[in-house]
Amino acid sequence: MRKPDPNLTPAEWELMEVIWKLGDSPSIREVQETAYPNGEKAYTTVQTIMNILVKKSYLSRKKIGLVNFYTPIKTRKQVVDNEMDQVVDRVFQGSVPALANHLLDSRNLDLEEIEKIKKLLKEKEKELKNK
C-alpha cells in the first residue's frame, strides 16, 4: 500500500483551517457544519478526509462514547513553515530573494502593500542587527 503524501491537499487545507479556527477538539459534525453550512460535502467525505489527516499525523483522534474528537498535532504556523520551506527549496533552489522577486513581479501590488513590505524588511533588519 502506498504511503500517503505528507503534504496537504486543497481539501485537507480547507478542513485544517476550520479545525485550527474551532480550537479544542471538534467532532466531525462540528467541522462539517462549520466548513460546509449548506451541506456542500457529505459527513462521510469530511470523515474520510479527517481520517487521512490522522494517518498523515496532522490530527489525533480520541473517541468519547460514540463520537470521535480530533485535535491538531501541528500548528498552522508549523505547517505553513514546512510548506514554504519546500517551495523555496524545490522551486527557487533555496533562494528566498528569488521567491521574493517572483512575488513582487507576479502580483499587482499597490503602494500600501509595498509600504508594508518595506516596514517588515526594516523590522527584520533591525532585529538581526540587535542580535
Disulfide bonds with the S-S distance in Angstrom:
none
